[in-house]
Amino acid sequence: MAKYYVNVNPQANGDHEVHKEGCSHMPLPHNQKYLGDFPSCHGAVRKAKEWDSNADGCYYCSNACHTS
């Protein structure tokens, strides 16, 4: 299990990236929303989509869930 966070600031395309704790591209602490502990990025992105439908996995740490 890993801790996952979503960036509360959207990217230029409107996506809110989901990051695994320790990612080199983590947002600043005040821009992070903790999602919980998940065995993979899939559950974390589903949880983030409850908060904002434009959630997407980070290319670097959650590539299996990165769609755009």
PyMOL Python script that loads the backbone (N, CA, C, O; Angstrom):
from pymol import cmd

cmd.read_pdbstr("""\
ATOM      1  N   MET A   1       0.848  -1.187   0.000  1.00  0.00           N
ATOM      2  CA  MET A   1       0.000   0.000   0.000  1.00  0.00           C
ATOM      3  C   MET A   1       0.890   1.246   0.000  1.00  0.00           C
ATOM      4  O   MET A   1       1.953   1.282   0.620  1.00  0.00           O
ATOM      5  N   ALA A   2       0.421   2.242  -0.707  1.00  0.00           N
ATOM      6  CA  ALA A   2       1.150   3.504  -0.783  1.00  0.00           C
ATOM      7  C   ALA A   2       0.179   4.653  -0.528  1.00  0.00           C
ATOM      8  O   ALA A   2      -1.025   4.526  -0.751  1.00  0.00           O
ATOM      9  N   LYS A   3       0.712   5.757  -0.064  1.00  0.00           N
ATOM     10  CA  LYS A   3      -0.085   6.960   0.160  1.00  0.00           C
ATOM     11  C   LYS A   3      -0.165   7.734  -1.152  1.00  0.00           C
ATOM     12  O   LYS A   3       0.832   7.896  -1.856  1.00  0.00           O
ATOM     13  N   TYR A   4      -1.360   8.205  -1.466  1.00  0.00           N
ATOM     14  CA  TYR A   4      -1.581   8.958  -2.697  1.00  0.00           C
ATOM     15  C   TYR A   4      -2.183  10.323  -2.386  1.00  0.00           C
ATOM     16  O   TYR A   4      -2.944  10.493  -1.434  1.00  0.00           O
ATOM     17  N   TYR A   5      -1.817  11.281  -3.218  1.00  0.00           N
ATOM     18  CA  TYR A   5      -2.261  12.665  -3.084  1.00  0.00           C
ATOM     19  C   TYR A   5      -2.687  13.183  -4.446  1.00  0.00           C
ATOM     20  O   TYR A   5      -2.201  12.721  -5.479  1.00  0.00           O
ATOM     21  N   VAL A   6      -3.596  14.141  -4.440  1.00  0.00           N
ATOM     22  CA  VAL A   6      -3.975  14.810  -5.676  1.00  0.00           C
ATOM     23  C   VAL A   6      -3.572  16.275  -5.569  1.00  0.00           C
ATOM     24  O   VAL A   6      -3.670  16.886  -4.504  1.00  0.00           O
ATOM     25  N   ASN A   7      -3.124  16.817  -6.676  1.00  0.00           N
ATOM     26  CA  ASN A   7      -2.769  18.230  -6.740  1.00  0.00           C
ATOM     27  C   ASN A   7      -4.055  19.042  -6.862  1.00  0.00           C
ATOM     28  O   ASN A   7      -4.822  18.843  -7.805  1.00  0.00           O
ATOM     29  N   VAL A   8      -4.297  19.944  -5.929  1.00  0.00           N
ATOM     30  CA  VAL A   8      -5.530  20.733  -5.965  1.00  0.00           C
ATOM     31  C   VAL A   8      -5.490  21.803  -7.055  1.00  0.00           C
ATOM     32  O   VAL A   8      -6.528  22.356  -7.420  1.00  0.00           O
ATOM     33  N   ASN A   9      -4.296  22.098  -7.577  1.00  0.00           N
ATOM     34  CA  ASN A   9      -4.162  23.040  -8.687  1.00  0.00           C
ATOM     35  C   ASN A   9      -4.168  22.261  -9.998  1.00  0.00           C
ATOM     36  O   ASN A   9      -3.347  21.363 -10.184  1.00  0.00           O
ATOM     37  N   PRO A  10      -5.076  22.590 -10.902  1.00  0.00           N
ATOM     38  CA  PRO A  10      -5.114  21.869 -12.176  1.00  0.00           C
ATOM     39  C   PRO A  10      -3.938  22.238 -13.075  1.00  0.00           C
ATOM     40  O   PRO A  10      -3.362  23.321 -12.971  1.00  0.00           O
ATOM     41  N   GLN A  11      -3.603  21.306 -13.955  1.00  0.00           N
ATOM     42  CA  GLN A  11      -2.614  21.572 -15.002  1.00  0.00           C
ATOM     43  C   GLN A  11      -3.267  22.452 -16.060  1.00  0.00           C
ATOM     44  O   GLN A  11      -4.451  22.771 -15.952  1.00  0.00           O
ATOM     45  N   ALA A  12      -2.526  22.839 -17.058  1.00  0.00           N
ATOM     46  CA  ALA A  12      -3.045  23.686 -18.132  1.00  0.00           C
ATOM     47  C   ALA A  12      -4.232  23.040 -18.850  1.00  0.00           C
ATOM     48  O   ALA A  12      -5.121  23.740 -19.336  1.00  0.00           O
ATOM     49  N   ASN A  13      -4.244  21.696 -18.916  1.00  0.00           N
ATOM     50  CA  ASN A  13      -5.347  20.996 -19.595  1.00  0.00           C
ATOM     51  C   ASN A  13      -6.539  20.742 -18.676  1.00  0.00           C
ATOM     52  O   ASN A  13      -7.528  20.144 -19.102  1.00  0.00           O
ATOM     53  N   GLY A  14      -6.459  21.189 -17.415  1.00  0.00           N
ATOM     54  CA  GLY A  14      -7.568  21.042 -16.478  1.00  0.00           C
ATOM     55  C   GLY A  14      -7.480  19.814 -15.585  1.00  0.00           C
ATOM     56  O   GLY A  14      -8.278  19.674 -14.657  1.00  0.00           O
ATOM     57  N   ASP A  15      -6.523  18.916 -15.843  1.00  0.00           N
ATOM     58  CA  ASP A  15      -6.377  17.708 -15.031  1.00  0.00           C
ATOM     59  C   ASP A  15      -5.750  18.007 -13.677  1.00  0.00           C
ATOM     60  O   ASP A  15      -4.880  18.869 -13.547  1.00  0.00           O
ATOM     61  N   HIS A  16      -6.214  17.274 -12.679  1.00  0.00           N
ATOM     62  CA  HIS A  16      -5.608  17.280 -11.350  1.00  0.00           C
ATOM     63  C   HIS A  16      -4.811  15.985 -11.243  1.00  0.00           C
ATOM     64  O   HIS A  16      -5.390  14.899 -11.254  1.00  0.00           O
ATOM     65  N   GLU A  17      -3.496  16.092 -11.141  1.00  0.00           N
ATOM     66  CA  GLU A  17      -2.643  14.899 -11.136  1.00  0.00           C
ATOM     67  C   GLU A  17      -2.639  14.202  -9.785  1.00  0.00           C
ATOM     68  O   GLU A  17      -2.592  14.837  -8.731  1.00  0.00           O
ATOM     69  N   VAL A  18      -2.689  12.879  -9.851  1.00  0.00           N
ATOM     70  CA  VAL A  18      -2.599  12.025  -8.667  1.00  0.00           C
ATOM     71  C   VAL A  18      -1.160  11.524  -8.559  1.00  0.00           C
ATOM     72  O   VAL A  18      -0.594  11.002  -9.519  1.00  0.00           O
ATOM     73  N   HIS A  19      -0.579  11.697  -7.362  1.00  0.00           N
ATOM     74  CA  HIS A  19       0.812  11.333  -7.120  1.00  0.00           C
ATOM     75  C   HIS A  19       0.934  10.323  -5.985  1.00  0.00           C
ATOM     76  O   HIS A  19       0.184  10.356  -5.010  1.00  0.00           O
ATOM     77  N   LYS A  20       1.891   9.437  -6.144  1.00  0.00           N
ATOM     78  CA  LYS A  20       2.273   8.497  -5.097  1.00  0.00           C
ATOM     79  C   LYS A  20       3.296   9.189  -4.207  1.00  0.00           C
ATOM     80  O   LYS A  20       4.196   9.866  -4.704  1.00  0.00           O
ATOM     81  N   GLU A  21       3.163   9.025  -2.896  1.00  0.00           N
ATOM     82  CA  GLU A  21       4.094   9.661  -1.964  1.00  0.00           C
ATOM     83  C   GLU A  21       5.531   9.362  -2.370  1.00  0.00           C
ATOM     84  O   GLU A  21       5.881   8.221  -2.670  1.00  0.00           O
ATOM     85  N   GLY A  22       6.354  10.402  -2.376  1.00  0.00           N
ATOM     86  CA  GLY A  22       7.752  10.260  -2.750  1.00  0.00           C
ATOM     87  C   GLY A  22       8.042  10.618  -4.196  1.00  0.00           C
ATOM     88  O   GLY A  22       9.205  10.662  -4.598  1.00  0.00           O
ATOM     89  N   CYS A  23       7.013  10.874  -4.983  1.00  0.00           N
ATOM     90  CA  CYS A  23       7.203  11.236  -6.393  1.00  0.00           C
ATOM     91  C   CYS A  23       8.051  12.507  -6.490  1.00  0.00           C
ATOM     92  O   CYS A  23       7.894  13.433  -5.695  1.00  0.00           O
ATOM     93  N   SER A  24       8.934  12.534  -7.458  1.00  0.00           N
ATOM     94  CA  SER A  24       9.784  13.710  -7.653  1.00  0.00           C
ATOM     95  C   SER A  24       8.999  14.910  -8.195  1.00  0.00           C
ATOM     96  O   SER A  24       9.528  16.020  -8.249  1.00  0.00           O
ATOM     97  N   HIS A  25       7.750  14.695  -8.594  1.00  0.00           N
ATOM     98  CA  HIS A  25       6.918  15.772  -9.133  1.00  0.00           C
ATOM     99  C   HIS A  25       5.730  16.105  -8.220  1.00  0.00           C
ATOM    100  O   HIS A  25       4.714  16.634  -8.671  1.00  0.00           O
ATOM    101  N   MET A  26       5.879  15.785  -6.935  1.00  0.00           N
ATOM    102  CA  MET A  26       4.809  16.093  -5.967  1.00  0.00           C
ATOM    103  C   MET A  26       4.566  17.597  -5.922  1.00  0.00           C
ATOM    104  O   MET A  26       5.508  18.383  -6.018  1.00  0.00           O
ATOM    105  N   PRO A  27       3.309  17.997  -5.777  1.00  0.00           N
ATOM    106  CA  PRO A  27       3.033  19.421  -5.593  1.00  0.00           C
ATOM    107  C   PRO A  27       3.510  19.868  -4.207  1.00  0.00           C
ATOM    108  O   PRO A  27       3.787  19.044  -3.335  1.00  0.00           O
ATOM    109  N   LEU A  28       3.597  21.157  -4.026  1.00  0.00           N
ATOM    110  CA  LEU A  28       3.950  21.694  -2.719  1.00  0.00           C
ATOM    111  C   LEU A  28       2.925  21.222  -1.683  1.00  0.00           C
ATOM    112  O   LEU A  28       1.762  21.006  -2.024  1.00  0.00           O
ATOM    113  N   PRO A  29       3.338  21.060  -0.438  1.00  0.00           N
ATOM    114  CA  PRO A  29       2.430  20.535   0.591  1.00  0.00           C
ATOM    115  C   PRO A  29       1.081  21.250   0.676  1.00  0.00           C
ATOM    116  O   PRO A  29       0.057  20.600   0.884  1.00  0.00           O
ATOM    117  N   HIS A  30       1.063  22.565   0.521  1.00  0.00           N
ATOM    118  CA  HIS A  30      -0.217  23.280   0.624  1.00  0.00           C
ATOM    119  C   HIS A  30      -1.106  23.086  -0.615  1.00  0.00           C
ATOM    120  O   HIS A  30      -2.256  23.525  -0.621  1.00  0.00           O
ATOM    121  N   ASN A  31      -0.585  22.434  -1.658  1.00  0.00           N
ATOM    122  CA  ASN A  31      -1.369  22.138  -2.866  1.00  0.00           C
ATOM    123  C   ASN A  31      -1.753  20.660  -2.964  1.00  0.00           C
ATOM    124  O   ASN A  31      -2.263  20.216  -3.993  1.00  0.00           O
ATOM    125  N   GLN A  32      -1.510  19.907  -1.903  1.00  0.00           N
ATOM    126  CA  GLN A  32      -1.809  18.472  -1.893  1.00  0.00           C
ATOM    127  C   GLN A  32      -3.100  18.189  -1.129  1.00  0.00           C
ATOM    128  O   GLN A  32      -3.375  18.802  -0.098  1.00  0.00           O
ATOM    129  N   LYS A  33      -3.879  17.255  -1.652  1.00  0.00           N
ATOM    130  CA  LYS A  33      -5.035  16.722  -0.934  1.00  0.00           C
ATOM    131  C   LYS A  33      -4.785  15.231  -0.778  1.00  0.00           C
ATOM    132  O   LYS A  33      -4.637  14.512  -1.767  1.00  0.00           O
ATOM    133  N   TYR A  34      -4.738  14.768   0.465  1.00  0.00           N
ATOM    134  CA  TYR A  34      -4.478  13.356   0.738  1.00  0.00           C
ATOM    135  C   TYR A  34      -5.691  12.527   0.336  1.00  0.00           C
ATOM    136  O   TYR A  34      -6.820  12.841   0.716  1.00  0.00           O
ATOM    137  N   LEU A  35      -5.453  11.467  -0.435  1.00  0.00           N
ATOM    138  CA  LEU A  35      -6.532  10.604  -0.899  1.00  0.00           C
ATOM    139  C   LEU A  35      -6.670   9.339  -0.051  1.00  0.00           C
ATOM    140  O   LEU A  35      -7.774   8.820   0.114  1.00  0.00           O
ATOM    141  N   GLY A  36      -5.562   8.845   0.482  1.00  0.00           N
ATOM    142  CA  GLY A  36      -5.580   7.622   1.280  1.00  0.00           C
ATOM    143  C   GLY A  36      -4.494   6.664   0.829  1.00  0.00           C
ATOM    144  O   GLY A  36      -3.662   6.988  -0.019  1.00  0.00           O
ATOM    145  N   ASP A  37      -4.523   5.475   1.417  1.00  0.00           N
ATOM    146  CA  ASP A  37      -3.582   4.408   1.071  1.00  0.00           C
ATOM    147  C   ASP A  37      -4.255   3.454   0.091  1.00  0.00           C
ATOM    148  O   ASP A  37      -5.380   3.009   0.320  1.00  0.00           O
ATOM    149  N   PHE A  38      -3.563   3.143  -0.999  1.00  0.00           N
ATOM    150  CA  PHE A  38      -4.105   2.274  -2.038  1.00  0.00           C
ATOM    151  C   PHE A  38      -3.019   1.326  -2.527  1.00  0.00           C
ATOM    152  O   PHE A  38      -1.838   1.671  -2.504  1.00  0.00           O
ATOM    153  N   PRO A  39      -3.414   0.121  -2.974  1.00  0.00           N
ATOM    154  CA  PRO A  39      -2.434  -0.820  -3.500  1.00  0.00           C
ATOM    155  C   PRO A  39      -1.903  -0.414  -4.875  1.00  0.00           C
ATOM    156  O   PRO A  39      -0.844  -0.883  -5.292  1.00  0.00           O
ATOM    157  N   SER A  40      -2.636   0.460  -5.586  1.00  0.00           N
ATOM    158  CA  SER A  40      -2.186   0.928  -6.904  1.00  0.00           C
ATOM    159  C   SER A  40      -2.809   2.287  -7.183  1.00  0.00           C
ATOM    160  O   SER A  40      -3.655   2.769  -6.429  1.00  0.00           O
ATOM    161  N   CYS A  41      -2.378   2.889  -8.271  1.00  0.00           N
ATOM    162  CA  CYS A  41      -2.901   4.197  -8.643  1.00  0.00           C
ATOM    163  C   CYS A  41      -4.370   4.142  -9.065  1.00  0.00           C
ATOM    164  O   CYS A  41      -5.062   5.159  -9.006  1.00  0.00           O
ATOM    165  N   HIS A  42      -4.852   2.988  -9.483  1.00  0.00           N
ATOM    166  CA  HIS A  42      -6.226   2.890  -9.983  1.00  0.00           C
ATOM    167  C   HIS A  42      -7.250   3.308  -8.931  1.00  0.00           C
ATOM    168  O   HIS A  42      -8.160   4.087  -9.216  1.00  0.00           O
ATOM    169  N   GLY A  43      -7.099   2.789  -7.722  1.00  0.00           N
ATOM    170  CA  GLY A  43      -8.016   3.160  -6.642  1.00  0.00           C
ATOM    171  C   GLY A  43      -7.873   4.618  -6.259  1.00  0.00           C
ATOM    172  O   GLY A  43      -8.862   5.283  -5.950  1.00  0.00           O
ATOM    173  N   ALA A  44      -6.644   5.119  -6.277  1.00  0.00           N
ATOM    174  CA  ALA A  44      -6.401   6.517  -5.926  1.00  0.00           C
ATOM    175  C   ALA A  44      -7.041   7.459  -6.940  1.00  0.00           C
ATOM    176  O   ALA A  44      -7.635   8.466  -6.556  1.00  0.00           O
ATOM    177  N   VAL A  45      -6.929   7.149  -8.210  1.00  0.00           N
ATOM    178  CA  VAL A  45      -7.537   7.997  -9.238  1.00  0.00           C
ATOM    179  C   VAL A  45      -9.062   7.938  -9.134  1.00  0.00           C
ATOM    180  O   VAL A  45      -9.726   8.962  -9.295  1.00  0.00           O
ATOM    181  N   ARG A  46      -9.621   6.769  -8.870  1.00  0.00           N
ATOM    182  CA  ARG A  46     -11.080   6.677  -8.669  1.00  0.00           C
ATOM    183  C   ARG A  46     -11.519   7.584  -7.522  1.00  0.00           C
ATOM    184  O   ARG A  46     -12.511   8.304  -7.633  1.00  0.00           O
ATOM    185  N   LYS A  47     -10.774   7.541  -6.426  1.00  0.00           N
ATOM    186  CA  LYS A  47     -11.090   8.386  -5.266  1.00  0.00           C
ATOM    187  C   LYS A  47     -10.965   9.864  -5.640  1.00  0.00           C
ATOM    188  O   LYS A  47     -11.820  10.667  -5.266  1.00  0.00           O
ATOM    189  N   ALA A  48      -9.930  10.227  -6.362  1.00  0.00           N
ATOM    190  CA  ALA A  48      -9.737  11.619  -6.770  1.00  0.00           C
ATOM    191  C   ALA A  48     -10.863  12.084  -7.678  1.00  0.00           C
ATOM    192  O   ALA A  48     -11.265  13.245  -7.610  1.00  0.00           O
ATOM    193  N   LYS A  49     -11.379  11.208  -8.522  1.00  0.00           N
ATOM    194  CA  LYS A  49     -12.476  11.566  -9.430  1.00  0.00           C
ATOM    195  C   LYS A  49     -13.764  11.846  -8.675  1.00  0.00           C
ATOM    196  O   LYS A  49     -14.646  12.527  -9.198  1.00  0.00           O
ATOM    197  N   GLU A  50     -13.894  11.327  -7.436  1.00  0.00           N
ATOM    198  CA  GLU A  50     -15.045  11.691  -6.598  1.00  0.00           C
ATOM    199  C   GLU A  50     -14.969  13.162  -6.218  1.00  0.00           C
ATOM    200  O   GLU A  50     -15.995  13.819  -6.047  1.00  0.00           O
ATOM    201  N   TRP A  51     -13.760  13.671  -6.088  1.00  0.00           N
ATOM    202  CA  TRP A  51     -13.523  15.068  -5.723  1.00  0.00           C
ATOM    203  C   TRP A  51     -13.563  15.954  -6.969  1.00  0.00           C
ATOM    204  O   TRP A  51     -14.153  17.034  -6.944  1.00  0.00           O
ATOM    205  N   ASP A  52     -12.935  15.499  -8.060  1.00  0.00           N
ATOM    206  CA  ASP A  52     -12.926  16.240  -9.316  1.00  0.00           C
ATOM    207  C   ASP A  52     -12.817  15.253 -10.468  1.00  0.00           C
ATOM    208  O   ASP A  52     -11.894  14.438 -10.505  1.00  0.00           O
ATOM    209  N   SER A  53     -13.732  15.319 -11.388  1.00  0.00           N
ATOM    210  CA  SER A  53     -13.787  14.332 -12.475  1.00  0.00           C
ATOM    211  C   SER A  53     -12.597  14.411 -13.422  1.00  0.00           C
ATOM    212  O   SER A  53     -12.397  13.509 -14.235  1.00  0.00           O
ATOM    213  N   ASN A  54     -11.806  15.473 -13.330  1.00  0.00           N
ATOM    214  CA  ASN A  54     -10.643  15.641 -14.210  1.00  0.00           C
ATOM    215  C   ASN A  54      -9.352  15.143 -13.579  1.00  0.00           C
ATOM    216  O   ASN A  54      -8.282  15.671 -13.880  1.00  0.00           O
ATOM    217  N   ALA A  55      -9.425  14.148 -12.719  1.00  0.00           N
ATOM    218  CA  ALA A  55      -8.217  13.591 -12.109  1.00  0.00           C
ATOM    219  C   ALA A  55      -7.550  12.619 -13.078  1.00  0.00           C
ATOM    220  O   ALA A  55      -8.216  11.934 -13.854  1.00  0.00           O
ATOM    221  N   ASP A  56      -6.224  12.576 -13.015  1.00  0.00           N
ATOM    222  CA  ASP A  56      -5.436  11.732 -13.905  1.00  0.00           C
ATOM    223  C   ASP A  56      -4.163  11.334 -13.162  1.00  0.00           C
ATOM    224  O   ASP A  56      -3.674  12.090 -12.322  1.00  0.00           O
ATOM    225  N   GLY A  57      -3.636  10.179 -13.458  1.00  0.00           N
ATOM    226  CA  GLY A  57      -2.399   9.731 -12.828  1.00  0.00           C
ATOM    227  C   GLY A  57      -1.191  10.502 -13.334  1.00  0.00           C
ATOM    228  O   GLY A  57      -1.130  10.890 -14.501  1.00  0.00           O
ATOM    229  N   CYS A  58      -0.242  10.718 -12.452  1.00  0.00           N
ATOM    230  CA  CYS A  58       1.008  11.379 -12.816  1.00  0.00           C
ATOM    231  C   CYS A  58       1.790  10.501 -13.798  1.00  0.00           C
ATOM    232  O   CYS A  58       1.876   9.286 -13.621  1.00  0.00           O
ATOM    233  N   TYR A  59       2.343  11.108 -14.805  1.00  0.00           N
ATOM    234  CA  TYR A  59       3.135  10.391 -15.808  1.00  0.00           C
ATOM    235  C   TYR A  59       4.322   9.671 -15.166  1.00  0.00           C
ATOM    236  O   TYR A  59       4.702   8.589 -15.613  1.00  0.00           O
ATOM    237  N   TYR A  60       4.904  10.255 -14.132  1.00  0.00           N
ATOM    238  CA  TYR A  60       6.137   9.737 -13.542  1.00  0.00           C
ATOM    239  C   TYR A  60       5.914   8.672 -12.473  1.00  0.00           C
ATOM    240  O   TYR A  60       6.647   7.683 -12.443  1.00  0.00           O
ATOM    241  N   CYS A  61       4.932   8.841 -11.599  1.00  0.00           N
ATOM    242  CA  CYS A  61       4.771   7.900 -10.489  1.00  0.00           C
ATOM    243  C   CYS A  61       3.509   7.049 -10.589  1.00  0.00           C
ATOM    244  O   CYS A  61       3.381   6.056  -9.873  1.00  0.00           O
ATOM    245  N   SER A  62       2.585   7.417 -11.456  1.00  0.00           N
ATOM    246  CA  SER A  62       1.321   6.682 -11.615  1.00  0.00           C
ATOM    247  C   SER A  62       1.015   6.507 -13.089  1.00  0.00           C
ATOM    248  O   SER A  62      -0.111   6.726 -13.537  1.00  0.00           O
ATOM    249  N   ASN A  63       2.033   6.110 -13.836  1.00  0.00           N
ATOM    250  CA  ASN A  63       1.925   6.046 -15.294  1.00  0.00           C
ATOM    251  C   ASN A  63       0.828   5.113 -15.767  1.00  0.00           C
ATOM    252  O   ASN A  63       0.211   5.369 -16.801  1.00  0.00           O
ATOM    253  N   ALA A  64       0.568   4.032 -15.035  1.00  0.00           N
ATOM    254  CA  ALA A  64      -0.485   3.097 -15.433  1.00  0.00           C
ATOM    255  C   ALA A  64      -1.843   3.770 -15.452  1.00  0.00           C
ATOM    256  O   ALA A  64      -2.771   3.270 -16.089  1.00  0.00           O
ATOM    257  N   CYS A  65      -1.977   4.896 -14.763  1.00  0.00           N
ATOM    258  CA  CYS A  65      -3.242   5.630 -14.683  1.00  0.00           C
ATOM    259  C   CYS A  65      -3.196   6.955 -15.422  1.00  0.00           C
ATOM    260  O   CYS A  65      -4.145   7.737 -15.363  1.00  0.00           O
ATOM    261  N   HIS A  66      -2.103   7.209 -16.112  1.00  0.00           N
ATOM    262  CA  HIS A  66      -1.948   8.460 -16.860  1.00  0.00           C
ATOM    263  C   HIS A  66      -2.618   8.308 -18.227  1.00  0.00           C
ATOM    264  O   HIS A  66      -2.285   7.408 -18.999  1.00  0.00           O
ATOM    265  N   THR A  67      -3.565   9.199 -18.512  1.00  0.00           N
ATOM    266  CA  THR A  67      -4.316   9.073 -19.764  1.00  0.00           C
ATOM    267  C   THR A  67      -4.123  10.251 -20.707  1.00  0.00           C
ATOM    268  O   THR A  67      -4.421  10.139 -21.896  1.00  0.00           O
ATOM    269  N   SER A  68      -3.632  11.377 -20.203  1.00  0.00           N
ATOM    270  CA  SER A  68      -3.494  12.523 -21.117  1.00  0.00           C
ATOM    271  C   SER A  68      -2.218  13.282 -20.871  1.00  0.00           C
ATOM    272  O   SER A  68      -1.948  14.272 -21.551  1.00  0.00           O
TER     273      SER A  68
END
""", "prot")
cmd.dss("prot")
cmd.show_as("cartoon", "prot")
cmd.util.cbc("prot")
cmd.orient("prot")
